[in-house]
Amino acid sequence: MPAISDDGSLWRLSFSVQEKILVHSFNFTQLLCYGLLKLSLKHIVNTNHDVKELLCSYFLKTALFWVSEEQDINIFQLPKLFYCFSLCLNKLISWVNICNCPNYFIPENNMFLGKINESNNMILLGILESIQSEGIGGLIMRLFPAENENHSLLSTNIGSSSTMLDFLFYRIIHIDQPERHILANFKKLAFTESLIKSESSTFIFDVCKFNHAQISQIIAQLLPPPNTKNTRYNIRKCYHKHLQCGTRTDAVSGWLLYASFYYLTEQFHIALRLTDFVLSRCSPDMVFKCDEPSCRHRIMYRQNVHSSISLNKRMKMAIIGNVRYYENSSFIPEELQLEVEKGSIHIPPVIMSYCLRYLCYHHLGDIFNRQKSLRDLFSTVKRKYLIEISELSDSITILGVCYEISGAKDRAYQCYEEALQVDDKISRSAKIRKSKLLL
């Protein structure tokens, strides 16, 4: 980075040593991501003479530096290689769009000066955006031409078929009317276990494993309510057996049931650690809430997982499921029992996490963190972050419950009133809670 001093001499700042330290700290996935970026530059971007030499590998490295700083290091895992690549690509696109690439060490220094400007950035933008829109399948086809069509990386049709099969399964997995008798669920569990032992199809085997986990979530909620007085070893063992199995349905819902268990048994610090974990997994790139084949979530799903791993592992990597408390569930916090008196409730994981955090800190007497959790819950509802419209009314009602517990009855009343005005599924309990406040 050259500069001219007051006496006219030319001097230069170099961060090469610092860059080497950073690169040597990269994990395997970060190094692969950088390699994939360089391949894209060489085989896609620089093949267009209009933009050749506009980008260089140093810009790519800078994008990776910034993304690595902004993202949790756990994002950089091998199954998420193409998602990490897309984050870096998005960073480059945003820079090219405004003709400004901030140096990692001195952000005020625009490294695009003299190279990329408004007279030449549009073609480059088009090329980068085409890489983005074509997804992993298109990227592989462009990096590994047709003469290598027998290469395993080019099994895009298989990967696409696998993704379509996964999405078909995700659309039909929910149990709308679960069996309310615990013995009937144990029979279903035994039948599923027999299928698992006899099934030869890998996909059907994985479907059975999922159903086994989902039934376990139901059984856990049909057991006697957990509490600190319930110390029988066999009952505690039964809780943990079914809760552990229930964590295999997706990335978060089973863990929230586990957090509810620890809340009910007054093990608040463990419940808080579990909600920390859930919140760390909740990000838009993991959400699956669409039915259209061209939806961006399908592209993101293919970037996050690979068809060579099991369906159950794919779900735990890429799918965020709402936590479902069934009618009269023994696992829902006592403060929310009204919500399940006449049916089940699906609660977005971010909403339930902040609600549990609020309740835990409330019982611990930690006023500061209790109020912080309430603010986080309010912000989540206000931004509708990871909340579908069909879940909004219940989410607002839960916010109202927390306000009511804190003594802010006016705010609680406003929430219940707002929950009743949502243009979709209306909370069953909002009207009742609003009426009780008027008494």
C-alpha positions, 0 to 999 in steps of 0.5 A: 500500500504505497503512499507519498510522505511530506518530503516527497519520498515514497513508502509502503505499508505491508501486512504480508506477515499478518496475512500469513498468520491469518491464512495459517489459522484457516481451517480446511474448509476455509482453505477449500473455499479460497481455492474454489474462489480462485478456480471461479476467477480463473475458469469463469470470470477471467474467460470474459475479455471485458472483465479479465484482470479486474479481479485478483486473488487478493480481492478474493482473499480479502472477501474471505477475511471479512466473511470469516470475521463476520461469521461464526467459525462453526459455519466453516464446515465441510458440508457447508463449503458451498454456502461459505463460498456463496457468502464470499461471492455475495461479499464480492458482489456487494463491493463490485456494486458500489465499486469499493473493496475495503482493505481488511487492515485499513478499511478506509482504503478502497482497493478497487481504485483504478481498477473497478468503477461505474464504467466497467462494473456492470458486466462483472456484476452480471458474471458474478450474479450468474454464478450465484443464481446457478447454484452449486450444480451450475458452478460444478458444470462450469468448473469441470467441463463436459469431458469429465462428465464421469467425475463424481462431482458432476452427479448433479442429476443425482443430487437434484433428485435427492434434494427433490425427494428430501423436499417431498418428504419434508412436505408430508412429515408433520403429524397433524393429529397425533395419537393421544394414548401413550400405549398406542404411541409405544406400539407405533414406536415398536413397529417403527423399530422393527421396520428399521431393522428390516428395511434395506432402502437407505431412504426408507430407513432414514424416514423410519428413523425420523418417525421414531424421533417424532414419536419419541417427542410425543411420548415424552409429552405424554409422560407424567409432568417432570418436576423436582419431586419426581426422583424415580430413576426409571422415570428420569431415564425414560424422560432422557431416552425419549428426549435424546431420540427427539433431537434427531428430527431437525437442528433445534426443535428436540433441543427446545423440548429438552430445555423445557424439561430442564426449566420444569425441573428448575435446572435453569442454567442448563436450560439457558445453555440449551437455548444458547445452542438453539439460537446459534443454529437459527439463521435464515440459511437453515430455514425450510419453509417453501414449496416451489422448486425454484425457491432460493431455499432449495439452492441454499439446502443443496449448498448446506448438505450433500446427498452422500450423508444420511437424511437424518444428518441432512435435517440436523444440518439444514432444517429448523423446525418449530417446537411443537407442544401437543394438547395438554403437554406435560413439557410446556412451561406452566406459564403457557399451559393455556396455549395447549388447553384445546389443541397443540401449538407450533412455536418458532424456535427463536420465540420459544428460546427467548421466552424460556430465557426470560422465564429462567432469568425471572426465576433466578431473580436476574433482572438485567438478563430478564429484561434483555431477554424480553427486549430480544423477544420483542425485537424478534416479534417486531421484525418477524424474524424467522416467523411465518405469518401463520405463527405470528399471532401465537408469537405476539401472544407469548410476548404478551404473556412475558409482559404480563409476568413482568407486571407490564399489563398495559403492554400485555393487553396491547399484545393480546389485542394485536394478536387478535388482529393478525390476518391469518391463524389467530391464537386460541388463547389471546382472547381469553388472556385479554379478557382476564386482564380486564377483570 
